Amino acid sequence: MKIMDFLSEKALCADLKATTKKEIIEELVSSLVDAQIIKDKSKLIKILLERESLGSTGIGQGVAIPHGKSESVKKLVAAFGLSKNGVNFDSLDGEPVYIFFLLVAPEDSAGPHLKALARISRLLKDKYFRDTLRSAKDEKMLAKIIKQEDSRK
Amino acid sequence: MNQPSKSVTKNVVIKNKTGLHARPAAVFVQVANKFDSEISVQKGKQKINGKSIMGVLMLAAGQGQEVIIVADGPDAEIAVKELEKILLSDDDEKKIR
């Protein structure tokens, strides 16, 4: 599974404005709405925030993978965003988060979700890749960086 | 009393319905990090550091799949025991936390 199989180029944001966990999730969900990938914005935000309340998806190293299941999607979809200043996300390592991968999976679909998490982890484990991502100036560059890494590994 | 360093290996079949996804992986890594032993987890040919959440997520270990936990160090035995418990838990994770 490749990142670009489930991440649309229209759902990338190189400069998230949000400064809190709630705002980050709202901003990423908005990008999915704007890209016409999902419709039910408020319901999805609620699902994702509920998931966060069970334990932060901030997995450390400046990365968070907020995710949830929704009947409004037929297949796994994702949004990606960068925060230049970092946001407190109650991460496992207590550090601010700069790189956000938001995943929305259909109900009753453990497989693709696990594979997507594995793929994202495989790429983001590499510090050089994380640094390269964070240096992206705009969405076009972000897409290029992700595609390049996606085809390499 | 210092226990001698040793290596303990255990094959475990994942019970959790949704597999070793983000939340159980986070719990696994948090527990793994309590121990002095080096901990690795292997699925098929892939072997990762059991103290790294990205590593654990990379395994994409689903329900019914087998992983091998290896702990190496003074507390290897107890480490493997506790980590196995997490993988064998088939509770809804909401109940775990």
gemmi code that builds the backbone of each chain (N, CA, C; Angstrom):
import gemmi

chains = {
    "A": [
        ("MET", (0.840, -1.210, 0.000), (0.000, 0.000, 0.000), (0.870, 1.252, 0.000)),
        ("LYS", (0.525, 2.176, -0.890), (1.259, 3.437, -0.970), (0.445, 4.555, -0.303)),
        ("ILE", (1.180, 5.557, 0.189), (0.510, 6.692, 0.825), (-0.473, 7.352, -0.157)),
        ("MET", (-0.011, 7.550, -1.392), (-0.847, 8.276, -2.334), (-2.057, 7.454, -2.800)),
        ("ASP", (-2.142, 6.183, -2.373), (-3.361, 5.405, -2.646), (-4.541, 5.927, -1.837)),
        ("PHE", (-4.241, 6.470, -0.659), (-5.363, 6.937, 0.181), (-5.292, 8.424, 0.508)),
        ("LEU", (-4.178, 9.064, 0.168), (-4.051, 10.502, 0.434), (-4.230, 11.272, -0.869)),
        ("SER", (-5.209, 12.165, -0.859), (-5.448, 12.969, -2.063), (-4.556, 14.208, -2.040)),
        ("GLU", (-4.063, 14.579, -3.211), (-3.236, 15.786, -3.295), (-4.012, 17.030, -2.884)),
        ("LYS", (-5.331, 16.922, -2.980), (-6.181, 18.067, -2.613), (-6.321, 18.209, -1.101)),
        ("ALA", (-5.906, 17.179, -0.373), (-6.061, 17.238, 1.086), (-4.710, 17.406, 1.784)),
        ("LEU", (-3.849, 18.224, 1.187), (-2.551, 18.527, 1.804), (-2.563, 19.972, 2.284)),
        ("CYS", (-1.923, 20.217, 3.413), (-1.802, 21.593, 3.879), (-0.393, 21.821, 4.429)),
        ("ALA", (0.340, 22.716, 3.814), (1.734, 22.937, 4.201), (1.875, 23.915, 5.359)),
        ("ASP", (0.777, 24.556, 5.723), (0.875, 25.568, 6.781), (-0.430, 25.644, 7.578)),
        ("LEU", (-0.604, 24.678, 8.472), (-1.800, 24.675, 9.315), (-1.774, 25.876, 10.245)),
        ("LYS", (-2.929, 26.523, 10.383), (-2.990, 27.717, 11.235), (-3.356, 27.377, 12.685)),
        ("ALA", (-3.938, 26.201, 12.868), (-4.463, 25.821, 14.176), (-3.387, 25.824, 15.258)),
        ("THR", (-3.797, 26.126, 16.481), (-2.829, 26.133, 17.589), (-3.221, 25.170, 18.711)),
        ("THR", (-4.362, 24.491, 18.563), (-4.757, 23.500, 19.573), (-5.120, 22.195, 18.877)),
        ("LYS", (-5.202, 21.136, 19.680), (-5.540, 19.824, 19.136), (-6.895, 19.864, 18.422)),
        ("LYS", (-7.872, 20.490, 19.061), (-9.221, 20.538, 18.482), (-9.203, 21.279, 17.141)),
        ("GLU", (-8.501, 22.403, 17.127), (-8.437, 23.194, 15.889), (-7.714, 22.449, 14.767)),
        ("ILE", (-6.663, 21.712, 15.146), (-5.920, 20.941, 14.142), (-6.861, 19.947, 13.463)),
        ("ILE", (-7.619, 19.233, 14.288), (-8.535, 18.233, 13.739), (-9.590, 18.904, 12.870)),
        ("GLU", (-10.093, 20.045, 13.329), (-11.096, 20.773, 12.532), (-10.506, 21.221, 11.192)),
        ("GLU", (-9.280, 21.717, 11.246), (-8.658, 22.222, 10.016), (-8.401, 21.084, 9.013)),
        ("LEU", (-7.924, 19.950, 9.520), (-7.661, 18.816, 8.624), (-8.959, 18.256, 8.041)),
        ("VAL", (-9.989, 18.170, 8.883), (-11.282, 17.678, 8.388), (-11.833, 18.646, 7.337)),
        ("SER", (-11.647, 19.942, 7.574), (-12.111, 20.943, 6.602), (-11.453, 20.737, 5.246)),
        ("SER", (-10.178, 20.347, 5.262), (-9.496, 20.146, 3.983), (-10.099, 18.953, 3.241)),
        ("LEU", (-10.571, 17.952, 4.003), (-11.240, 16.808, 3.364), (-12.602, 17.209, 2.799)),
        ("VAL", (-13.266, 18.124, 3.505), (-14.564, 18.628, 3.024), (-14.345, 19.463, 1.762)),
        ("ASP", (-13.366, 20.360, 1.825), (-13.069, 21.219, 0.670), (-12.674, 20.399, -0.559)),
        ("ALA", (-11.988, 19.294, -0.311), (-11.569, 18.437, -1.424), (-12.705, 17.522, -1.883)),
        ("GLN", (-13.874, 17.695, -1.259), (-15.086, 16.909, -1.568), (-14.872, 15.414, -1.361)),
        ("ILE", (-14.074, 15.108, -0.346), (-13.812, 13.702, -0.031), (-14.786, 13.216, 1.037)),
        ("ILE", (-15.129, 14.112, 1.956), (-16.150, 13.760, 2.947), (-17.191, 14.883, 3.024)),
        ("LYS", (-18.343, 14.538, 3.629), (-19.407, 15.539, 3.727), (-19.721, 15.924, 5.172)),
        ("ASP", (-19.860, 14.914, 6.003), (-20.367, 15.196, 7.345), (-19.261, 15.691, 8.276)),
        ("LYS", (-18.981, 16.981, 8.183), (-17.846, 17.567, 8.892), (-17.950, 17.459, 10.413)),
        ("SER", (-19.060, 17.933, 10.966), (-19.138, 18.007, 12.433), (-19.145, 16.615, 13.064)),
        ("LYS", (-19.793, 15.662, 12.377), (-19.850, 14.312, 12.934), (-18.447, 13.684, 12.965)),
        ("LEU", (-17.713, 13.903, 11.891), (-16.370, 13.338, 11.808), (-15.443, 13.969, 12.862)),
        ("ILE", (-15.572, 15.274, 13.042), (-14.757, 15.949, 14.068), (-15.036, 15.331, 15.431)),
        ("LYS", (-16.314, 15.069, 15.684), (-16.702, 14.490, 16.963), (-16.069, 13.100, 17.137)),
        ("ILE", (-16.132, 12.293, 16.080), (-15.554, 10.934, 16.136), (-14.050, 10.998, 16.441)),
        ("LEU", (-13.358, 11.914, 15.755), (-11.901, 12.007, 15.921), (-11.532, 12.512, 17.315)),
        ("LEU", (-12.300, 13.458, 17.819), (-12.007, 13.977, 19.161), (-12.297, 12.926, 20.229)),
        ("GLU", (-13.334, 12.128, 19.982), (-13.634, 11.043, 20.922), (-12.479, 10.047, 20.970)),
        ("ARG", (-11.937, 9.756, 19.793), (-10.791, 8.849, 19.724), (-9.607, 9.424, 20.505)),
        ("GLU", (-9.377, 10.720, 20.358), (-8.263, 11.357, 21.079), (-8.457, 11.261, 22.593)),
        ("SER", (-9.713, 11.308, 23.019), (-9.970, 11.282, 24.460), (-9.618, 9.922, 25.062)),
        ("LEU", (-9.513, 8.886, 24.227), (-9.129, 7.552, 24.720), (-7.624, 7.426, 24.871)),
        ("GLY", (-6.893, 8.377, 24.306), (-5.432, 8.309, 24.323), (-4.953, 9.062, 23.095)),
        ("SER", (-3.968, 9.914, 23.262), (-3.525, 10.746, 22.149), (-2.959, 9.917, 21.012)),
        ("THR", (-3.213, 10.372, 19.787), (-2.603, 9.731, 18.622), (-1.272, 10.402, 18.279)),
        ("GLY", (-0.812, 11.282, 19.172), (0.519, 11.865, 19.010), (1.524, 10.788, 19.384)),
        ("ILE", (2.166, 10.172, 18.371), (2.997, 8.989, 18.643), (4.457, 9.342, 18.906)),
        ("GLY", (4.749, 10.632, 19.008), (6.119, 11.036, 19.310), (6.880, 11.428, 18.064)),
        ("GLN", (8.074, 11.990, 18.246), (8.938, 12.461, 17.144), (8.242, 13.540, 16.317)),
        ("GLY", (7.321, 14.278, 16.946), (6.653, 15.369, 16.227), (5.577, 14.913, 15.271)),
        ("VAL", (5.100, 13.665, 15.446), (4.117, 13.100, 14.518), (2.823, 12.734, 15.251)),
        ("ALA", (1.686, 13.040, 14.635), (0.403, 12.564, 15.154), (-0.402, 11.950, 14.018)),
        ("ILE", (-1.154, 10.899, 14.366), (-1.999, 10.224, 13.377), (-3.435, 10.173, 13.891)),
        ("PRO", (-4.110, 11.317, 13.946), (-5.512, 11.261, 14.397), (-6.312, 10.389, 13.432)),
        ("HIS", (-7.159, 9.520, 13.961), (-7.905, 8.638, 13.065), (-9.218, 8.195, 13.670)),
        ("GLY", (-10.098, 7.738, 12.819), (-11.383, 7.251, 13.285), (-12.103, 6.532, 12.169)),
        ("LYS", (-13.224, 5.926, 12.536), (-14.024, 5.223, 11.534), (-15.312, 5.990, 11.295)),
        ("SER", (-15.734, 5.982, 10.045), (-16.969, 6.681, 9.727), (-17.695, 5.936, 8.621)),
        ("GLU", (-19.019, 5.873, 8.763), (-19.797, 5.199, 7.717), (-19.918, 6.078, 6.473)),
        ("SER", (-19.464, 7.308, 6.585), (-19.598, 8.231, 5.454), (-18.518, 8.016, 4.385)),
        ("VAL", (-17.520, 7.180, 4.690), (-16.518, 6.900, 3.646), (-16.601, 5.431, 3.211)),
        ("LYS", (-16.357, 5.221, 1.930), (-16.431, 3.859, 1.368), (-15.057, 3.188, 1.418)),
        ("LYS", (-14.014, 4.025, 1.355), (-12.662, 3.479, 1.464), (-11.838, 4.412, 2.362)),
        ("LEU", (-10.652, 3.935, 2.713), (-9.785, 4.710, 3.578), (-9.398, 6.041, 2.911)),
        ("VAL", (-9.547, 7.144, 3.635), (-9.119, 8.442, 3.099), (-8.228, 9.136, 4.133)),
        ("ALA", (-7.437, 10.093, 3.662), (-6.498, 10.763, 4.564), (-6.311, 12.228, 4.211)),
        ("ALA", (-5.917, 12.992, 5.216), (-5.491, 14.375, 4.994), (-4.127, 14.515, 5.652)),
        ("PHE", (-3.324, 15.420, 5.116), (-1.983, 15.617, 5.666), (-1.760, 17.102, 5.921)),
        ("GLY", (-1.144, 17.420, 7.047), (-0.871, 18.824, 7.323), (0.410, 19.024, 8.113)),
        ("LEU", (0.997, 20.203, 7.913), (2.196, 20.594, 8.656), (1.882, 21.815, 9.504)),
        ("SER", (2.392, 21.807, 10.718), (2.312, 23.001, 11.550), (3.729, 23.529, 11.714)),
        ("LYS", (3.932, 24.774, 11.336), (5.289, 25.323, 11.396), (5.772, 25.473, 12.839)),
        ("ASN", (4.862, 25.894, 13.715), (5.274, 26.160, 15.096), (5.082, 24.976, 16.041)),
        ("GLY", (4.387, 23.974, 15.566), (4.131, 22.829, 16.434), (2.946, 23.086, 17.347)),
        ("VAL", (2.241, 22.009, 17.674), (1.040, 22.123, 18.498), (1.114, 21.079, 19.608)),
        ("ASN", (0.691, 21.482, 20.788), (0.624, 20.525, 21.897), (-0.481, 19.516, 21.622)),
        ("PHE", (-0.131, 18.254, 21.518), (-1.103, 17.229, 21.140), (-1.165, 16.119, 22.195)),
        ("ASP", (-0.676, 16.414, 23.393), (-0.591, 15.410, 24.468), (0.137, 14.149, 23.987)),
        ("SER", (1.204, 14.365, 23.217), (1.913, 13.233, 22.622), (2.519, 12.296, 23.650)),
        ("LEU", (2.795, 11.084, 23.206), (3.399, 10.089, 24.097), (4.737, 10.570, 24.645)),
        ("ASP", (5.482, 11.326, 23.853), (6.773, 11.816, 24.344), (6.688, 13.251, 24.877)),
        ("GLY", (5.486, 13.803, 24.938), (5.299, 15.129, 25.522), (5.757, 16.285, 24.640)),
        ("GLU", (6.256, 15.976, 23.453), (6.782, 17.019, 22.570), (5.672, 17.547, 21.649)),
        ("PRO", (5.851, 18.786, 21.145), (4.853, 19.312, 20.202), (4.839, 18.524, 18.888)),
        ("VAL", (3.718, 18.622, 18.184), (3.570, 17.887, 16.928), (3.607, 18.851, 15.747)),
        ("TYR", (4.367, 18.466, 14.730), (4.511, 19.277, 13.512), (3.898, 18.599, 12.293)),
        ("ILE", (3.857, 17.274, 12.336), (3.413, 16.492, 11.179), (2.132, 15.735, 11.525)),
        ("PHE", (1.080, 15.989, 10.735), (-0.215, 15.370, 11.027), (-0.705, 14.545, 9.852)),
        ("PHE", (-1.082, 13.310, 10.158), (-1.683, 12.420, 9.178), (-3.046, 12.037, 9.701)),
        ("LEU", (-4.096, 12.535, 9.094), (-5.433, 12.207, 9.578), (-6.029, 11.106, 8.709)),
        ("LEU", (-6.491, 10.042, 9.358), (-7.033, 8.896, 8.623), (-8.498, 8.685, 8.972)),
        ("VAL", (-9.294, 8.435, 7.945), (-10.691, 8.070, 8.172), (-10.955, 6.761, 7.438)),
        ("ALA", (-11.339, 5.745, 8.193), (-11.581, 4.427, 7.613), (-13.066, 4.115, 7.655)),
        ("PRO", (-13.527, 3.291, 6.725), (-14.923, 2.856, 6.799), (-15.138, 1.983, 8.035)),
        ("GLU", (-16.378, 1.863, 8.479), (-16.691, 0.982, 9.610), (-16.290, -0.449, 9.242)),
        ("ASP", (-15.941, -1.246, 10.243), (-15.620, -2.660, 10.017), (-14.535, -2.877, 8.974)),
        ("SER", (-13.438, -2.181, 9.131), (-12.337, -2.415, 8.186), (-11.021, -2.269, 8.910)),
        ("ALA", (-10.601, -3.320, 9.565), (-9.356, -3.237, 10.322), (-8.131, -3.319, 9.413)),
        ("GLY", (-8.208, -4.125, 8.359), (-7.052, -4.410, 7.521), (-6.382, -3.205, 6.871)),
        ("PRO", (-7.130, -2.470, 6.026), (-6.527, -1.321, 5.346), (-6.005, -0.285, 6.327)),
        ("HIS", (-6.712, -0.114, 7.420), (-6.328, 0.852, 8.433), (-4.963, 0.490, 9.023)),
        ("LEU", (-4.794, -0.787, 9.369), (-3.513, -1.269, 9.909), (-2.391, -1.095, 8.893)),
        ("LYS", (-2.706, -1.401, 7.630), (-1.688, -1.289, 6.589), (-1.289, 0.164, 6.363)),
        ("ALA", (-2.270, 1.060, 6.456), (-1.977, 2.486, 6.278), (-1.107, 2.992, 7.424)),
        ("LEU", (-1.442, 2.589, 8.651), (-0.625, 2.987, 9.807), (0.801, 2.484, 9.640)),
        ("ALA", (0.933, 1.260, 9.135), (2.255, 0.664, 8.941), (3.043, 1.439, 7.888)),
        ("ARG", (2.372, 1.779, 6.815), (3.020, 2.508, 5.729), (3.490, 3.890, 6.207)),
        ("ILE", (2.598, 4.577, 6.904), (2.925, 5.916, 7.406), (4.112, 5.829, 8.376)),
        ("SER", (4.070, 4.833, 9.265), (5.149, 4.667, 10.239), (6.472, 4.361, 9.555)),
        ("ARG", (6.394, 3.506, 8.532), (7.617, 3.122, 7.821), (8.320, 4.353, 7.248)),
        ("LEU", (7.527, 5.247, 6.671), (8.118, 6.439, 6.067), (8.550, 7.461, 7.130)),
        ("LEU", (7.688, 7.671, 8.117), (7.954, 8.749, 9.076), (8.983, 8.377, 10.140)),
        ("LYS", (9.362, 7.115, 10.187), (10.380, 6.666, 11.116), (11.730, 7.302, 10.768)),
        ("ASP", (11.856, 7.670, 9.516), (13.099, 8.222, 8.999), (13.185, 9.721, 9.310)),
        ("LYS", (14.153, 10.086, 10.154), (14.249, 11.481, 10.592), (14.499, 12.424, 9.410)),
        ("TYR", (15.281, 11.962, 8.465), (15.584, 12.791, 7.301), (14.306, 13.110, 6.520)),
        ("PHE", (13.449, 12.099, 6.394), (12.183, 12.317, 5.690), (11.294, 13.290, 6.465)),
        ("ARG", (11.267, 13.139, 7.785), (10.453, 14.061, 8.595), (10.951, 15.491, 8.429)),
        ("ASP", (12.271, 15.656, 8.465), (12.839, 16.996, 8.317), (12.556, 17.572, 6.931)),
        ("THR", (12.649, 16.708, 5.921), (12.388, 17.156, 4.553), (10.933, 17.616, 4.420)),
        ("LEU", (10.037, 16.809, 4.980), (8.612, 17.190, 4.945), (8.404, 18.556, 5.577)),
        ("ARG", (9.007, 18.718, 6.749), (8.786, 19.964, 7.498), (9.350, 21.187, 6.785)),
        ("SER", (10.269, 20.951, 5.861), (10.856, 22.088, 5.156), (10.027, 22.479, 3.931)),
        ("ALA", (8.973, 21.718, 3.636), (8.162, 21.999, 2.442), (7.493, 23.365, 2.552)),
        ("LYS", (7.633, 24.155, 1.494), (7.100, 25.517, 1.530), (5.621, 25.564, 1.139)),
        ("ASP", (5.232, 24.680, 0.230), (3.835, 24.696, -0.193), (3.338, 23.278, -0.479)),
        ("GLU", (2.079, 23.193, -0.842), (1.439, 21.889, -1.024), (2.047, 21.123, -2.211)),
        ("LYS", (2.442, 21.882, -3.221), (3.025, 21.244, -4.401), (4.310, 20.498, -4.029)),
        ("MET", (5.123, 21.176, -3.213), (6.376, 20.585, -2.775), (6.117, 19.379, -1.871)),
        ("LEU", (5.104, 19.531, -1.005), (4.727, 18.428, -0.113), (4.378, 17.181, -0.916)),
        ("ALA", (3.539, 17.385, -1.932), (3.103, 16.259, -2.763), (4.308, 15.603, -3.415)),
        ("LYS", (5.232, 16.426, -3.876), (6.424, 15.910, -4.549), (7.276, 15.066, -3.589)),
        ("ILE", (7.476, 15.599, -2.377), (8.299, 14.898, -1.384), (7.668, 13.553, -1.016)),
        ("ILE", (6.356, 13.588, -0.780), (5.670, 12.357, -0.364), (5.714, 11.321, -1.496)),
        ("LYS", (5.440, 11.770, -2.711), (5.441, 10.836, -3.853), (6.810, 10.199, -4.050)),
        ("GLN", (7.834, 11.034, -3.904), (9.195, 10.555, -4.095), (9.531, 9.441, -3.099)),
        ("GLU", (9.226, 9.728, -1.809), (9.523, 8.754, -0.753), (8.658, 7.505, -0.914)),
        ("ASP", (7.415, 7.738, -1.331), (6.446, 6.664, -1.530), (6.944, 5.664, -2.571)),
        ("SER", (7.636, 6.158, -3.575), (8.075, 5.267, -4.647), (9.409, 4.608, -4.311)),
        ("ARG", (10.109, 5.194, -3.333), (11.444, 4.702, -3.000), (11.404, 3.471, -2.093)),
        ("LYS", (10.472, 3.510, -1.108), (10.480, 2.454, -0.089), (9.398, 1.410, -0.301)),
    ],
    "B": [
        ("MET", (19.344, -7.863, 44.480), (20.016, -9.008, 43.883), (20.003, -8.902, 42.362)),
        ("ASN", (21.129, -8.979, 41.786), (21.210, -8.866, 40.332), (20.860, -10.180, 39.647)),
        ("GLN", (19.902, -10.085, 38.740), (19.574, -11.284, 37.977), (20.490, -11.322, 36.763)),
        ("PRO", (20.885, -12.512, 36.377), (21.732, -12.584, 35.184), (20.939, -12.195, 33.946)),
        ("SER", (21.641, -11.590, 33.006), (21.014, -11.193, 31.762), (20.679, -12.423, 30.931)),
        ("LYS", (19.467, -12.445, 30.386), (19.160, -13.584, 29.532), (18.159, -13.210, 28.458)),
        ("SER", (17.995, -14.126, 27.544), (17.110, -13.868, 26.422), (15.874, -14.764, 26.520)),
        ("VAL", (14.696, -14.139, 26.394), (13.459, -14.906, 26.458), (12.668, -14.653, 25.172)),
        ("THR", (12.191, -15.726, 24.572), (11.452, -15.614, 23.310), (10.064, -16.202, 23.475)),
        ("LYS", (9.075, -15.543, 22.884), (7.711, -16.062, 23.009), (6.927, -15.785, 21.728)),
        ("ASN", (6.323, -16.827, 21.194), (5.446, -16.648, 20.032), (4.032, -16.354, 20.517)),
        ("VAL", (3.435, -15.335, 19.964), (2.099, -14.942, 20.413), (1.201, -14.695, 19.198)),
        ("VAL", (-0.019, -15.217, 19.270), (-0.994, -14.930, 18.218), (-1.893, -13.782, 18.698)),
        ("ILE", (-1.969, -12.738, 17.883), (-2.723, -11.531, 18.264), (-4.216, -11.850, 18.422)),
        ("LYS", (-4.774, -11.451, 19.529), (-6.189, -11.739, 19.793), (-7.098, -10.559, 19.458)),
        ("ASN", (-6.574, -9.363, 19.724), (-7.367, -8.154, 19.524), (-8.032, -8.125, 18.145)),
        ("LYS", (-9.331, -7.880, 18.119), (-10.118, -7.960, 16.886), (-9.567, -7.054, 15.782)),
        ("THR", (-9.112, -5.878, 16.182), (-8.637, -4.940, 15.162), (-7.116, -4.986, 15.016)),
        ("GLY", (-6.484, -5.960, 15.671), (-5.039, -6.092, 15.507), (-4.258, -5.101, 16.351)),
        ("LEU", (-2.973, -5.052, 16.075), (-2.069, -4.201, 16.845), (-2.068, -2.810, 16.215)),
        ("HIS", (-3.177, -2.093, 16.395), (-3.280, -0.758, 15.793), (-2.778, 0.279, 16.785)),
        ("ALA", (-3.069, 1.539, 16.529), (-2.397, 2.610, 17.267), (-2.506, 2.512, 18.797)),
        ("ARG", (-3.704, 2.248, 19.289), (-3.849, 2.294, 20.738), (-3.150, 1.133, 21.443)),
        ("PRO", (-3.419, -0.110, 21.047), (-2.654, -1.194, 21.682), (-1.143, -1.075, 21.450)),
        ("ALA", (-0.766, -0.550, 20.290), (0.670, -0.370, 20.039), (1.258, 0.626, 21.037)),
        ("ALA", (0.510, 1.677, 21.324), (0.987, 2.669, 22.291), (1.126, 2.040, 23.674)),
        ("VAL", (0.141, 1.228, 24.044), (0.203, 0.556, 25.351), (1.409, -0.389, 25.384)),
        ("PHE", (1.572, -1.144, 24.313), (2.682, -2.102, 24.218), (4.026, -1.400, 24.432)),
        ("VAL", (4.216, -0.296, 23.716), (5.491, 0.417, 23.767), (5.716, 1.047, 25.149)),
        ("GLN", (4.635, 1.563, 25.720), (4.776, 2.154, 27.055), (5.216, 1.101, 28.072)),
        ("VAL", (4.635, -0.070, 27.975), (5.016, -1.148, 28.894), (6.454, -1.598, 28.586)),
        ("ALA", (6.761, -1.765, 27.302), (8.099, -2.218, 26.905), (9.183, -1.288, 27.462)),
        ("ASN", (8.874, -0.004, 27.465), (9.868, 0.974, 27.915), (10.096, 0.975, 29.428)),
        ("LYS", (9.253, 0.261, 30.147), (9.464, 0.167, 31.603), (10.642, -0.751, 31.925)),
        ("PHE", (10.988, -1.598, 30.967), (11.992, -2.624, 31.240), (13.378, -2.241, 30.734)),
        ("ASP", (14.378, -2.787, 31.424), (15.766, -2.540, 31.019), (16.148, -3.408, 29.819)),
        ("SER", (15.478, -4.534, 29.693), (15.828, -5.457, 28.611), (15.618, -4.820, 27.247)),
        ("GLU", (16.409, -5.275, 26.299), (16.138, -4.893, 24.910), (14.986, -5.756, 24.424)),
        ("ILE", (14.058, -5.124, 23.725), (12.873, -5.862, 23.301), (12.673, -5.708, 21.802)),
        ("SER", (12.478, -6.827, 21.147), (12.173, -6.750, 19.718), (10.928, -7.571, 19.429)),
        ("VAL", (10.262, -7.213, 18.362), (9.087, -7.967, 17.940), (9.275, -8.310, 16.468)),
        ("GLN", (8.951, -9.541, 16.153), (9.155, -9.994, 14.788), (7.857, -10.531, 14.223)),
        ("LYS", (7.574, -10.157, 12.996), (6.441, -10.771, 12.274), (6.942, -11.137, 10.890)),
        ("GLY", (6.918, -12.404, 10.568), (7.499, -12.836, 9.301), (8.975, -12.485, 9.290)),
        ("LYS", (9.384, -11.813, 8.225), (10.800, -11.477, 8.114), (11.128, -10.154, 8.796)),
        ("GLN", (10.072, -9.434, 9.154), (10.289, -8.091, 9.680), (10.529, -8.115, 11.194)),
        ("LYS", (11.614, -7.474, 11.615), (11.932, -7.435, 13.037), (12.124, -5.976, 13.447)),
        ("ILE", (11.439, -5.571, 14.495), (11.488, -4.157, 14.871), (11.806, -3.999, 16.365)),
        ("ASN", (12.149, -2.783, 16.726), (12.406, -2.445, 18.125), (11.064, -2.319, 18.859)),
        ("GLY", (10.867, -3.144, 19.865), (9.601, -3.164, 20.594), (9.371, -1.945, 21.463)),
        ("LYS", (10.370, -1.060, 21.532), (10.192, 0.158, 22.331), (9.854, 1.354, 21.453)),
        ("SER", (9.717, 1.124, 20.149), (9.392, 2.211, 19.229), (7.994, 2.018, 18.654)),
        ("ILE", (7.132, 3.004, 18.877), (5.743, 2.833, 18.418), (5.671, 2.748, 16.894)),
        ("MET", (6.517, 3.532, 16.218), (6.482, 3.456, 14.764), (6.926, 2.080, 14.293)),
        ("GLY", (7.883, 1.518, 15.022), (8.315, 0.168, 14.704), (7.164, -0.817, 14.857)),
        ("VAL", (6.491, -0.756, 16.004), (5.401, -1.698, 16.268), (4.286, -1.533, 15.226)),
        ("LEU", (3.986, -0.280, 14.877), (2.927, -0.049, 13.878), (3.332, -0.592, 12.508)),
        ("MET", (4.621, -0.565, 12.231), (5.104, -1.045, 10.935), (4.807, -2.524, 10.702)),
        ("LEU", (4.620, -3.256, 11.785), (4.349, -4.687, 11.631), (2.968, -4.952, 11.032)),
        ("ALA", (2.033, -4.009, 11.229), (0.651, -4.201, 10.774), (0.136, -5.581, 11.175)),
        ("ALA", (0.338, -5.923, 12.428), (-0.044, -7.252, 12.907), (-1.550, -7.301, 13.177)),
        ("GLY", (-2.239, -8.114, 12.422), (-3.693, -8.221, 12.556), (-4.114, -9.385, 13.433)),
        ("GLN", (-5.393, -9.456, 13.704), (-5.929, -10.541, 14.525), (-5.595, -11.888, 13.898)),
        ("GLY", (-5.168, -12.826, 14.738), (-4.872, -14.166, 14.245), (-3.465, -14.328, 13.691)),
        ("GLN", (-2.743, -13.218, 13.571), (-1.365, -13.329, 13.064), (-0.398, -13.553, 14.220)),
        ("GLU", (0.712, -14.222, 13.885), (1.668, -14.554, 14.932), (2.853, -13.601, 14.942)),
        ("VAL", (3.199, -13.144, 16.121), (4.421, -12.349, 16.257), (5.317, -13.027, 17.294)),
        ("ILE", (6.595, -12.703, 17.234), (7.547, -13.265, 18.194), (8.123, -12.123, 19.025)),
        ("ILE", (7.932, -12.202, 20.325), (8.534, -11.204, 21.208), (9.861, -11.756, 21.712)),
        ("VAL", (10.888, -10.956, 21.612), (12.182, -11.363, 22.170), (12.651, -10.276, 23.133)),
        ("ALA", (12.932, -10.674, 24.366), (13.488, -9.729, 25.333), (14.862, -10.226, 25.737)),
        ("ASP", (15.771, -9.298, 25.869), (17.144, -9.644, 26.177), (17.641, -8.723, 27.279)),
        ("GLY", (17.857, -9.261, 28.456), (18.324, -8.417, 29.549), (17.916, -8.969, 30.893)),
        ("PRO", (18.164, -8.198, 31.961), (17.956, -8.713, 33.322), (16.490, -8.989, 33.646)),
        ("ASP", (15.559, -8.219, 33.019), (14.142, -8.424, 33.342), (13.377, -9.040, 32.167)),
        ("ALA", (14.096, -9.813, 31.366), (13.508, -10.356, 30.137), (12.252, -11.191, 30.395)),
        ("GLU", (12.307, -11.996, 31.435), (11.205, -12.919, 31.681), (9.895, -12.186, 31.972)),
        ("ILE", (9.963, -11.259, 32.917), (8.755, -10.513, 33.296), (8.291, -9.608, 32.147)),
        ("ALA", (9.257, -9.078, 31.407), (8.915, -8.206, 30.270), (8.078, -8.970, 29.249)),
        ("VAL", (8.543, -10.147, 28.881), (7.818, -10.946, 27.886), (6.431, -11.324, 28.400)),
        ("LYS", (6.364, -11.638, 29.675), (5.095, -12.020, 30.283), (4.075, -10.880, 30.181)),
        ("GLU", (4.517, -9.682, 30.538), (3.598, -8.531, 30.523), (3.209, -8.135, 29.095)),
        ("LEU", (4.184, -8.210, 28.209), (3.906, -7.808, 26.821), (2.980, -8.816, 26.138)),
        ("GLU", (3.155, -10.079, 26.483), (2.284, -11.107, 25.929), (0.833, -10.851, 26.345)),
        ("LYS", (0.692, -10.424, 27.588), (-0.651, -10.149, 28.119), (-1.370, -9.110, 27.253)),
        ("ILE", (-0.622, -8.099, 26.842), (-1.226, -7.035, 26.029), (-1.689, -7.597, 24.681)),
        ("LEU", (-0.855, -8.433, 24.088), (-1.208, -8.983, 22.774), (-2.338, -9.996, 22.861)),
        ("LEU", (-2.483, -10.602, 24.021), (-3.523, -11.620, 24.167), (-4.851, -11.028, 24.615)),
        ("SER", (-4.817, -9.746, 24.975), (-6.049, -9.122, 25.433), (-7.006, -8.982, 24.259)),
        ("ASP", (-8.219, -9.497, 24.424), (-9.189, -9.334, 23.336), (-10.324, -8.412, 23.774)),
        ("ASP", (-10.075, -7.663, 24.831), (-11.064, -6.690, 25.304), (-11.243, -5.600, 24.279)),
        ("ASP", (-12.371, -4.994, 24.339), (-12.547, -3.738, 23.649), (-11.580, -2.785, 24.331)),
        ("GLU", (-10.778, -2.053, 23.546), (-9.733, -1.256, 24.219), (-10.281, -0.177, 25.121)),
        ("LYS", (-11.508, 0.192, 24.888), (-12.081, 1.230, 25.758), (-12.037, 0.781, 27.211)),
        ("LYS", (-12.091, -0.542, 27.393), (-12.100, -1.048, 28.759), (-10.698, -1.084, 29.353)),
        ("ILE", (-9.697, -1.139, 28.489), (-8.328, -1.238, 28.991), (-7.918, 0.055, 29.687)),
        ("ARG", (-8.268, 1.158, 29.079), (-7.829, 2.446, 29.624), (-8.718, 2.917, 30.747)),
    ],
}
model = gemmi.Model(1)
for chain_id, residues in chains.items():
    chain = gemmi.Chain(chain_id)
    for i, (resn, *xyz) in enumerate(residues, 1):
        res = gemmi.Residue()
        res.name, res.seqid = resn, gemmi.SeqId(i, " ")
        for name, pos in zip(("N", "CA", "C"), xyz):
            atom = gemmi.Atom()
            atom.name, atom.element = name, gemmi.Element(name[0])
            atom.pos, atom.b_iso = gemmi.Position(*pos), 0.0
            res.add_atom(atom)
        chain.add_residue(res)
    model.add_chain(chain)
structure = gemmi.Structure()
structure.add_model(model)
structure.setup_entities()
